[in-house]
Amino acid sequence: MARVEVKQLLEAGVHFGHLTRKWNPNMAPYIYMERNGIHVINLYKTVAKLDETNEALSKIAASGRKILFVATKKQAKDIVAEKAANVNMPYITERWPGGMLTNFVTIRKAVKKMASIDRMKKDGTFLTLSKKERLQVDRLRAKLEKNLGSISEMTRLPGALFIVDTMREHIAVKEAQKLNIPIFAMVDTNCDPRDVDYLIPSNDDASKSIDIIMTEVTNAVAEGLAERKAEKGDASEGKSEKKDKAPKKKVTAEKPEPTPAKVDTKPAPMVDNVPNVEVNVEATKEAVAKDAKADDLTKVEGIGPKAAEALVAAGITTFADLSKGEAEKIKEILTEASSRMAHLDPTSWPKQAKMAADGKWDELKEWQDNTKGGVE
């Protein structure tokens, strides 16, 4: 199993946490330091936890159980849908239907309703309906496909859940806990790690961070599926000689020891007792110091302190990063961070950031003086 390096995680912005005032004290063991009012996640512990998570997910996949991926936030839904589909695993990216796990029988009835509509269209029954009825059936089919189409092949409860942002998907967490289903999750500094069985301390807001973690996780699932396929091939050869079927052994991921209720609320300045991880504190300090040389994004007309914090948390730390961004993506980041920033218009921000990155401060000042509020 290929091991991801700390440098790769650093370049993807996995180390960016939330504002210090929004932190959850139970995340203290996974926080390296505080920089510019934002917590920095300890990437050495992220690597260790990612290895532990990948090993458990590989075992579950090898046992033949399904892993349900859950991510409904805008930055994550497309990435999770693509990665989960590549390994043929179910996923929820639109909205979490209440009772998805605890009332699974009803959810299965809705999925079967889709199949019955498809049969109606094949055998010609659909054409016997009136125009209004056909329209209603088509709308129902489209709605069911949007919300439940990705889980149409999940005929029983999943063996595990993988969640991006447990704060947003708290209903899914509660249902999984009630049914004792193992929970794997990307956990940011504002989340409670005690709700999760296997956590990956990481930035769950930036698309680059989500992409690199999901890539590693799905690769581990793919390895588990390949192992299961190889075992099936060996078993089929044995059956030709012996017809007796040996009972299949059910493999489930063992839950790790629960996080202590009381933890030290002081962020850990260095890594202690991390298995199989070579700790280089000086290298981490240099990497963080290098990354800390972020530009003052508030020099761009229209960006205030709150908007700058949201952009930094999403991995946009320099004028060069902002100049390459798209206005729609920037708008999504701001809206996701706070509904109060939904009115901001970032259309001209990349243009201003390009002038700032090139050192054309006089030209930028003249442009800002000739425009009102940074809007051309």
C-alpha positions as CSV (number, residue, x, y, z in Angstrom):
1,M,0.0,0.0,0.0
2,A,1.6,3.3,-1.1
3,R,2.1,5.7,1.7
4,V,1.3,9.4,1.3
5,E,4.0,11.8,2.3
6,V,3.7,14.8,4.6
7,K,5.0,17.1,1.8
8,Q,2.1,16.0,-0.4
9,L,-0.4,16.8,2.4
10,L,1.2,20.1,3.0
11,E,1.0,21.2,-0.6
12,A,-2.7,20.2,-0.7
13,G,-3.5,22.4,2.4
14,V,-4.5,19.5,4.6
15,H,-2.9,21.2,7.6
16,F,-5.2,24.2,7.6
17,G,-7.7,24.0,10.5
18,H,-10.4,26.5,11.6
19,L,-10.2,29.7,13.5
20,T,-8.9,29.2,17.0
21,R,-12.1,30.5,18.5
22,K,-14.1,27.7,16.7
23,W,-12.0,24.8,17.8
24,N,-13.1,21.7,19.7
25,P,-10.8,21.1,22.7
26,N,-11.0,17.4,22.1
27,M,-8.9,18.0,18.9
28,A,-6.0,19.3,20.9
29,P,-3.8,16.1,20.5
30,Y,-4.0,16.6,16.7
31,I,-3.1,20.3,16.6
32,Y,0.5,21.3,16.0
33,M,0.3,25.0,16.6
34,E,-1.7,28.3,16.1
35,R,-0.7,30.7,13.3
36,N,-2.4,33.9,12.4
37,G,-5.5,33.0,14.4
38,I,-5.9,29.6,12.7
39,H,-5.0,26.2,14.1
40,V,-2.4,24.1,12.2
41,I,-3.1,20.3,12.1
42,N,-0.2,18.0,12.9
43,L,0.4,16.2,9.6
44,Y,2.6,13.5,11.1
45,K,-0.5,12.3,13.1
46,T,-2.6,12.7,10.0
47,V,-0.3,10.2,8.2
48,A,-0.4,7.8,11.1
49,K,-4.2,7.9,11.3
50,L,-4.6,7.7,7.6
51,D,-2.6,4.4,7.6
52,E,-4.8,3.0,10.4
53,T,-7.9,4.0,8.5
54,N,-6.8,2.5,5.2
55,E,-5.9,-0.8,6.8
56,A,-9.4,-1.1,8.4
57,L,-11.2,0.0,5.2
58,S,-9.2,-2.6,3.2
59,K,-10.3,-5.3,5.5
60,I,-14.0,-4.3,5.3
61,A,-13.8,-4.2,1.5
62,A,-12.1,-7.6,1.4
63,S,-15.0,-9.1,3.5
64,G,-17.5,-8.1,0.8
65,R,-19.3,-5.4,2.9
66,K,-20.2,-2.1,1.3
67,I,-18.7,1.2,2.5
68,L,-21.2,4.2,2.3
69,F,-19.5,7.5,1.5
70,V,-21.3,10.6,2.8
71,A,-20.5,14.2,1.7
72,T,-23.2,16.8,0.9
73,K,-21.1,20.0,1.0
74,K,-20.4,21.7,-2.3
75,Q,-16.6,21.3,-2.2
76,A,-16.8,17.6,-1.6
77,K,-19.8,16.2,-3.4
78,D,-18.4,15.9,-6.9
79,I,-15.0,14.5,-5.6
80,V,-16.6,11.9,-3.4
81,A,-19.1,10.8,-6.0
82,E,-16.3,10.3,-8.6
83,K,-14.0,8.5,-6.2
84,A,-16.7,6.2,-4.7
85,A,-18.1,5.3,-8.2
86,N,-14.6,4.3,-9.3
87,V,-14.5,1.5,-6.6
88,N,-18.2,0.7,-7.0
89,M,-19.2,1.9,-3.6
90,P,-22.5,3.6,-2.6
91,Y,-22.5,7.3,-1.8
92,I,-24.8,10.1,-0.6
93,T,-24.0,13.6,-2.0
94,E,-27.3,15.4,-2.3
95,R,-28.9,15.2,1.1
96,W,-29.0,12.7,3.9
97,P,-32.5,11.1,3.9
98,G,-33.7,10.8,7.5
99,G,-33.8,7.2,8.6
100,M,-31.4,6.1,5.9
101,L,-29.9,3.5,8.2
102,T,-32.4,3.2,11.1
103,N,-35.4,2.9,8.7
104,F,-33.6,1.2,5.9
105,V,-36.6,-1.0,4.9
106,T,-38.5,2.1,3.9
107,I,-35.5,3.5,1.9
108,R,-35.4,0.1,0.1
109,K,-39.0,0.5,-0.9
110,A,-38.3,3.8,-2.5
111,V,-35.4,2.3,-4.4
112,K,-37.7,-0.5,-5.6
113,K,-40.2,2.1,-6.7
114,M,-37.6,3.3,-9.2
115,A,-37.2,-0.2,-10.5
116,S,-41.0,-0.6,-10.9
117,I,-41.2,2.7,-12.9
118,D,-38.4,1.4,-15.2
119,R,-40.4,-1.8,-15.7
120,M,-43.5,0.2,-16.6
121,K,-41.5,2.0,-19.3
122,K,-40.2,-1.3,-20.7
123,D,-43.4,-3.2,-20.9
124,G,-45.5,-0.4,-22.3
125,T,-47.7,0.2,-19.2
126,F,-46.2,3.8,-19.0
127,L,-47.7,4.8,-22.3
128,T,-51.3,3.8,-21.1
129,L,-51.2,6.6,-18.5
130,S,-52.5,10.1,-19.2
131,K,-50.1,12.9,-20.0
132,K,-50.4,14.4,-16.6
133,E,-49.8,11.1,-14.9
134,R,-46.7,10.4,-17.0
135,L,-45.3,13.8,-16.1
136,Q,-45.8,13.1,-12.4
137,V,-44.2,9.7,-12.7
138,D,-41.2,11.1,-14.5
139,R,-40.8,13.8,-11.8
140,L,-40.9,11.2,-9.1
141,R,-38.4,9.0,-11.0
142,A,-36.0,12.0,-11.4
143,K,-36.3,12.9,-7.7
144,L,-35.6,9.3,-6.5
145,E,-32.7,9.0,-8.9
146,K,-31.2,12.2,-7.6
147,N,-31.4,11.3,-3.9
148,L,-31.2,7.5,-3.9
149,G,-29.8,6.5,-7.3
150,S,-26.3,6.1,-6.0
151,I,-27.4,3.5,-3.4
152,S,-29.7,1.5,-5.6
153,E,-27.3,-1.5,-5.4
154,M,-27.0,-1.4,-1.6
155,T,-29.3,-4.2,-0.6
156,R,-28.3,-4.3,3.1
157,L,-26.9,-2.0,5.7
158,P,-23.3,-0.9,5.0
159,G,-20.3,-2.3,6.8
160,A,-19.0,1.2,7.5
161,L,-19.6,4.9,6.8
162,F,-16.9,7.3,5.5
163,I,-18.0,10.9,6.3
164,V,-16.6,14.3,5.2
165,D,-17.3,16.9,7.9
166,T,-19.1,15.2,10.8
167,M,-20.5,18.6,12.0
168,R,-22.5,18.9,8.8
169,E,-23.5,15.2,8.7
170,H,-24.4,14.8,12.4
171,I,-27.6,12.9,11.6
172,A,-25.7,10.2,9.7
173,V,-23.2,10.0,12.7
174,K,-26.1,9.5,15.1
175,E,-27.8,6.8,13.0
176,A,-24.5,4.9,12.6
177,Q,-23.8,5.1,16.3
178,K,-27.3,3.7,17.1
179,L,-26.7,0.7,14.8
180,N,-23.1,0.3,15.9
181,I,-21.7,0.8,12.4
182,P,-18.0,1.8,12.3
183,I,-17.6,5.5,11.4
184,F,-14.6,6.7,9.4
185,A,-14.3,10.5,8.8
186,M,-12.2,13.5,7.9
187,V,-12.2,15.5,11.1
188,D,-11.3,19.2,11.2
189,T,-10.4,21.2,14.3
190,N,-14.0,22.2,15.0
191,C,-15.3,18.6,15.1
192,D,-15.5,16.2,18.1
193,P,-13.3,13.2,17.4
194,R,-15.1,11.2,20.1
195,D,-18.0,10.6,17.7
196,V,-15.7,8.8,15.2
197,D,-14.2,5.3,15.4
198,Y,-11.4,6.0,12.8
199,L,-10.6,9.7,12.3
200,I,-8.3,11.5,9.8
201,P,-7.3,14.9,11.2
202,S,-7.5,17.1,8.1
203,N,-8.9,20.2,6.4
204,D,-12.4,19.2,5.3
205,D,-13.2,22.5,3.5
206,A,-10.6,22.7,0.7
207,S,-11.3,20.6,-2.4
208,K,-7.5,19.8,-2.8
209,S,-7.4,18.4,0.8
210,I,-10.6,16.3,0.3
211,D,-9.3,15.0,-3.1
212,I,-5.9,13.7,-1.7
213,I,-7.5,12.1,1.3
214,M,-10.3,10.5,-0.8
215,T,-7.7,9.2,-3.3
216,E,-5.8,7.4,-0.6
217,V,-8.9,6.0,1.0
218,T,-10.4,4.7,-2.2
219,N,-7.0,3.2,-3.2
220,A,-7.1,1.2,0.0
221,V,-10.7,0.1,-0.7
222,A,-9.6,-1.0,-4.2
223,E,-6.8,-3.1,-2.8
224,G,-9.3,-4.8,-0.4
225,L,-11.6,-5.6,-3.4
226,A,-8.7,-7.0,-5.4
227,E,-7.7,-9.2,-2.5
228,R,-11.3,-10.5,-2.3
229,K,-11.3,-11.2,-6.0
230,A,-8.1,-13.1,-5.7
231,E,-9.5,-15.2,-2.8
232,K,-12.6,-16.0,-4.8
233,G,-10.4,-17.2,-7.7
234,D,-8.5,-19.5,-5.4
235,A,-11.8,-20.7,-3.9
236,S,-13.3,-21.5,-7.3
237,E,-10.3,-23.7,-8.1
238,G,-10.7,-25.6,-4.8
239,K,-14.4,-26.2,-5.5
240,S,-13.6,-28.1,-8.6
241,E,-11.8,-30.7,-6.4
242,K,-14.0,-30.4,-3.3
243,K,-17.7,-29.4,-3.5
244,D,-18.1,-28.7,0.2
245,K,-18.4,-25.0,0.9
246,A,-16.6,-23.7,3.9
247,P,-18.6,-21.1,5.8
248,K,-17.4,-17.5,5.1
249,K,-15.8,-15.8,7.9
250,K,-17.3,-12.4,8.6
251,V,-14.6,-9.7,8.9
252,T,-15.4,-6.5,10.6
253,A,-13.2,-3.6,11.6
254,E,-12.5,-3.6,15.3
255,K,-13.2,-0.3,16.9
256,P,-10.2,1.4,18.5
257,E,-10.1,2.5,22.1
258,P,-12.5,5.4,22.7
259,T,-11.0,8.9,23.0
260,P,-10.7,9.9,26.7
261,A,-13.5,12.1,27.9
262,K,-11.0,14.5,29.5
263,V,-8.2,15.8,27.3
264,D,-5.7,18.5,27.7
265,T,-7.1,21.6,26.0
266,K,-3.6,22.9,25.3
267,P,-2.6,22.2,21.7
268,A,0.2,19.7,21.5
269,P,3.5,21.4,20.3
270,M,5.1,18.2,19.1
271,V,4.3,14.6,18.2
272,D,4.4,11.9,21.0
273,N,4.0,8.2,20.7
274,V,3.0,8.0,17.1
275,P,3.7,4.5,15.8
276,N,5.9,3.9,12.8
277,V,6.3,7.6,12.1
278,E,9.7,9.3,12.0
279,V,9.1,12.7,13.7
280,N,11.0,15.7,12.3
281,V,9.8,18.7,14.3
282,E,12.3,21.1,12.7
283,A,11.2,20.1,9.2
284,T,7.6,20.7,10.1
285,K,8.4,24.1,11.6
286,E,10.2,25.2,8.4
287,A,7.3,24.0,6.3
288,V,4.7,25.8,8.4
289,A,6.9,28.9,8.5
290,K,7.2,28.8,4.7
291,D,3.5,28.4,4.4
292,A,2.9,31.2,6.9
293,K,4.3,33.8,4.5
294,A,0.8,34.3,3.3
295,D,-0.1,37.6,1.5
296,D,-2.4,40.1,3.0
297,L,-5.5,39.4,0.9
298,T,-7.3,42.3,2.4
299,K,-5.3,44.6,0.1
300,V,-7.7,43.4,-2.6
301,E,-10.7,45.7,-2.8
302,G,-13.8,43.9,-1.5
303,I,-11.9,41.4,0.8
304,G,-12.4,42.0,4.5
305,P,-10.8,40.1,7.4
306,K,-13.5,37.5,7.6
307,A,-13.4,36.8,3.9
308,A,-9.6,36.6,4.0
309,E,-9.8,34.0,6.8
310,A,-12.3,31.9,4.8
311,L,-10.0,32.0,1.7
312,V,-6.9,31.0,3.8
313,A,-8.8,28.1,5.4
314,A,-9.7,26.9,1.9
315,G,-6.0,26.9,0.9
316,I,-5.9,30.3,-1.0
317,T,-3.1,32.0,0.9
318,T,-1.3,34.2,-1.7
319,F,-2.1,36.7,-4.4
320,A,-0.9,34.1,-7.0
321,D,-3.4,31.5,-5.6
322,L,-6.2,34.0,-5.8
323,S,-5.3,35.2,-9.3
324,K,-5.8,31.6,-10.5
325,G,-9.2,31.2,-8.8
326,E,-12.6,31.3,-10.5
327,A,-15.2,33.8,-9.2
328,E,-17.8,31.0,-8.8
329,K,-15.6,28.8,-6.8
330,I,-14.5,31.7,-4.6
331,K,-18.2,32.6,-4.1
332,E,-18.9,29.0,-3.0
333,I,-16.1,29.1,-0.4
334,L,-17.4,32.4,1.1
335,T,-21.0,31.2,1.2
336,E,-20.0,27.9,2.8
337,A,-17.9,29.7,5.4
338,S,-20.7,32.1,6.4
339,S,-24.1,33.1,4.9
340,R,-23.2,36.7,5.8
341,M,-20.6,36.8,3.0
342,A,-23.0,35.5,0.4
343,H,-23.5,39.1,-0.9
344,L,-19.8,39.6,-1.8
345,D,-18.9,39.8,-5.5
346,P,-15.5,38.2,-6.1
347,T,-15.6,38.8,-9.9
348,S,-12.7,41.3,-9.9
349,W,-10.6,39.6,-7.2
350,P,-8.5,37.4,-9.5
351,K,-7.7,40.5,-11.7
352,Q,-6.7,42.5,-8.7
353,A,-4.7,39.6,-7.2
354,K,-2.8,39.2,-10.6
355,M,-1.7,42.9,-10.4
356,A,-0.7,42.4,-6.8
357,A,1.2,39.2,-7.5
358,D,3.1,40.9,-10.4
359,G,4.0,43.8,-8.0
360,K,2.0,46.4,-10.0
361,W,0.8,48.2,-6.9
362,D,0.5,51.6,-8.6
363,E,-1.6,50.2,-11.4
364,L,-3.7,48.3,-8.7
365,K,-4.2,51.5,-6.7
366,E,-5.3,53.5,-9.8
367,W,-7.7,50.7,-10.8
368,Q,-9.2,50.7,-7.3
369,D,-9.6,54.5,-7.3
370,N,-11.4,54.4,-10.6
371,T,-13.9,51.7,-9.5
372,K,-16.5,51.7,-6.8
373,G,-16.3,48.9,-4.2
374,G,-14.0,46.8,-6.4
375,V,-16.8,46.4,-9.0
376,E,-16.1,47.5,-12.6
